[in-house]
Amino acid sequence: MPIQLTDAALIANNEVVGIVPNSLKYTEGYGEQEVRTISVGGGKVESLYSNNVETSLSQLNFELPTIVDNVALARGWKENQNRNVFQIAGTTPDGKRITRTFTQAAVVNDYDVEIGSDTSIAIEVKANASI
């Protein structure tokens, strides 16, 4: 029976980052595909498949608890432009592993620093397709 992956580690620029549980998600970076029809005569059509390379970037989203150190981390990533490297590494109790690396990663949102007892900082990253 498979076991759900629930607690992967997030590493940013070789530093493990503590995140809000259940907030980590990513896209592989394949982008979106288009399928159109083309007429081949006689009332017949065929499909035409293409990759929309404009969307061929990975996205990485997560939330940080609002503590002073995390405010500094987020600011540093933002100031570092697209020179960040993010990694995800996780292992399930039955020994199955997943790793993804995101290079030329940039924090693209103008994130809110929420201040309060149960608040977080939502981070959105775009990067090269994951490897």
C-alpha positions in Angstrom: 0.0 0.0 0.0 1.4 3.4 -1.0 2.1 6.0 1.8 1.4 9.7 1.2 4.4 12.0 1.1 3.7 14.6 3.8 6.9 16.2 5.0 9.4 16.9 2.3 12.3 19.2 3.1 12.8 22.5 1.3 16.3 23.7 0.8 17.1 27.2 -0.5 20.6 28.1 -1.5 22.0 25.1 0.5 20.0 26.0 3.6 17.1 24.0 5.0 14.0 26.1 5.4 11.2 25.5 7.9 7.8 25.9 6.2 4.2 25.8 7.1 3.0 22.2 6.9 0.9 21.4 3.8 1.9 24.6 2.0 4.5 23.2 -0.4 3.6 22.6 -4.0 5.3 22.8 -7.4 4.9 22.2 -11.1 7.4 20.2 -13.1 7.9 22.9 -15.7 6.6 21.1 -18.8 4.3 24.1 -19.5 1.0 23.9 -21.2 0.2 22.2 -24.4 -2.2 23.3 -27.2 -4.2 20.9 -29.4 -5.9 22.5 -32.4 -7.6 21.0 -35.3 -6.4 21.3 -38.9 -8.5 20.7 -42.0 -7.2 18.0 -44.3 -10.0 18.2 -46.8 -13.0 16.1 -47.5 -14.6 17.0 -44.2 -11.8 15.4 -42.3 -9.7 17.0 -39.5 -6.5 16.1 -37.7 -5.2 17.3 -34.4 -2.1 19.5 -34.2 -0.2 19.3 -31.0 2.3 22.0 -29.8 4.1 23.1 -26.6 3.5 26.6 -25.4 7.1 27.4 -24.5 6.0 30.6 -22.9 4.7 28.6 -20.0 7.6 26.1 -19.7 8.7 27.2 -16.2 8.4 25.5 -12.9 6.5 27.2 -10.2 7.2 26.6 -6.5 4.8 27.8 -3.8 5.1 27.6 0.0 4.5 29.5 3.1 6.9 30.6 5.8 5.9 31.2 9.4 6.3 34.9 10.2 9.5 35.1 12.3 12.2 37.7 11.9 14.7 35.2 10.4 12.2 34.2 7.7 11.4 37.8 6.8 15.2 38.2 6.2 15.3 35.0 4.1 12.5 36.1 1.9 14.0 39.5 1.4 17.4 37.9 0.5 15.8 35.6 -2.1 14.0 38.5 -3.6 17.1 40.6 -3.8 19.0 37.7 -5.3 16.8 37.9 -8.3 17.0 34.7 -10.4 20.2 33.5 -8.8 18.5 31.2 -6.3 18.5 27.4 -6.2 15.6 25.6 -4.5 15.4 21.9 -3.8 12.7 19.6 -2.5 13.7 16.2 -1.0 11.3 13.8 0.6 11.2 10.2 1.7 8.1 8.2 2.7 8.2 5.7 5.6 8.3 2.9 3.0 11.5 4.3 1.6 10.3 5.9 -1.7 12.1 9.2 -2.5 11.5 12.3 -4.5 13.9 15.1 -5.3 13.5 18.1 -7.4 15.9 21.0 -8.1 14.9 24.4 -9.4 17.7 26.6 -10.9 17.6 30.2 -11.8 14.8 30.6 -9.3 13.3 33.9 -8.6 10.7 35.0 -6.0 8.1 36.6 -8.3 5.4 37.8 -5.9 5.5 41.0 -3.8 4.8 38.9 -0.8 2.8 40.1 2.3 4.5 39.9 5.6 1.6 39.0 7.8 2.1 39.8 11.5 0.2 38.0 14.2 0.1 34.8 16.2 -1.0 32.5 13.4 0.4 34.1 10.3 2.7 33.3 7.4 4.5 34.7 4.3 3.3 33.2 1.0 6.2 32.8 -1.4 5.8 32.2 -5.2 8.9 31.1 -7.1 9.4 30.7 -10.9 12.4 28.8 -12.1 13.8 26.6 -14.9 11.9 23.3 -15.4 12.6 21.1 -12.4 15.4 18.5 -12.6 
